[in-house]
Amino acid sequence: MHTSTHTVLYDPDGLIEAELPFDREPYECLVKAVLAWTGEGTLAERDYEQIGLQLTGHARAVVSDVRRRASQLPKSSGPRALADVVLREAEGRLSAKLEGTVHCVQNRARLVRALYERLDRLEAALAPERVAPSGG
C-alpha cells in the first residue's frame, strides 16, 4: 500500500513558475542598499554570504523570467539577441564562487539590476505584439 502525500510536478518549460507573481520591490531595495555600501567591515562575512545567497537565488529566478520572455520574440530580433548576451553573461557570473565580501555581493547586486533592466526592455519589446491592431 502506497501512502505518499507528495505530488511530483513535471514542468520542463517552467510554466508554473511563470504564473507566480514576481515581487521585485524587496530585491530592488536590497540591490540599492548593497550598491550604496562604501567599504568592507560593515557586516560579518557570514552576513555578506547570506545576502549574496539571497541575490544569487533571485538572480536565477530573474534569469528564468528573462529567458522565458526572450523566447517569445523572433530569433532575429535585436532585443532577443541582447537578452541572449545578458543571459550568457549572467550564467558565467552566477557560476563564480560566492564569497563573503562586499565586492562579491555588490557584483551580484549589479547582476540583478542588469537582469531587471533587460527584463523591462523585453517587456517593452513584447508590448506591441500583445496589443491587438485597431480596426481604423
N, C-alpha and C positions, 0 to 999 in steps of 0.2 A: 504494500500500500504506500503510495507516494503522497506526502502531506506538505509539500513545499509551499511556502507563502510568497515566494519570489516570482516575479514576472520578468522575463528576458525580452527586451525590446531590440528589434533589428531595424536600424536606421542608418544605412550606409551613406545616405545623402545629407544627413544632418537636418532633416526637415522638422523633427520635434524641437530641436534647439532653435530653429529659425522662428518658431511660433512664440518663443518666450520673449517677454518684454526686455528690452536692452536698457538697463539702468546706468546711464553714463555719468550722471551728475556726481555721485560719490567718488568715482575714479578721476573725473576731471579735476575735482577739488584736491584729491591726493596728488595728482600729477603737478598741479600748480604749486602745492606746498613743497613737494620734493625738489622741484626745479628752483625754488626760492632759497634752498639751503646754500650757505656760502662757504662751508668748510667742514672738516672732519670733527669728530668728538662730541657732537650734539647728542647722539644716541649710542647705545651699546651695539656691538657688532651683531648680536642676535636680533636686535630690533631692526637694523638695516636689512638683515636676511629675511625677516618676516615681511617687511614692506616690499622687498624685492620679489618674494614669492607671490604676494597679492598682485603686484603689477604684472608678473610673468603669466599668472593664470588668466588675468583679464586680457592681456595682450593676445594670448592664444584664442580666447573667445572672440576678440575683435578680428583676428586673422581669419577665423572661420566665417565671420559675417562678411568681411571684405571679399573673400574667395567666393562666397555664395552670390553676392551682388555682382561681382565681376563676371561670373559665369552667365549672367543674364544678358550681357552685352555681346554684340558680334565680335568674333575673334580679331577682326581687323580694326576695331575701334581704338582710338587713342586712349580713352580712359581705361579700357581693359588692359592695354599694353602697359600703361603706367602702374596699374594695380598689380600686374604680374611682377614688375620690377620691385615694387614695395613688398610684395609677399616673399619674394626670394631673399631680399634684404632682411626681412623680419625673421624668417626661418633661420638664417645664419646667425642673427643676433640672439635669438632665443635659444640656440644650441650652445652658446657660450656659457661657461660655468658661472653660476650666480655666486657673487662674493658679498660679504657683509661690509661694503664700503659705500660712501656717499657717491663716488664716481659710478660704480656699478648700478646703484639704484636710480641715479639720475639718467643713466643710459636707458634703463627700462622705461622710465617715465617719458623720455623723448620718443621712444618707440611707440608707446601707447598714443601719444599726441599725434605722431605721424600717421598711425593707423586710423585714428579718428578723422584726420584731415582727408585721407584717401577715401574713407567710407562716405564722408559728406560729399565729396566730388562724384563718387559713383552714384549716390542717391540723386544728385542733380542731373547726372547724365541719363539716369533711368526715368526721371520725372516726365520728360516729353513723351516717352514711349508708353507711359501709363495713362496719359490723358487722351481721351478719345477725340479725334478730329471733329471740329464743329462743321455742321452741315450748311454753312453760309455761303 
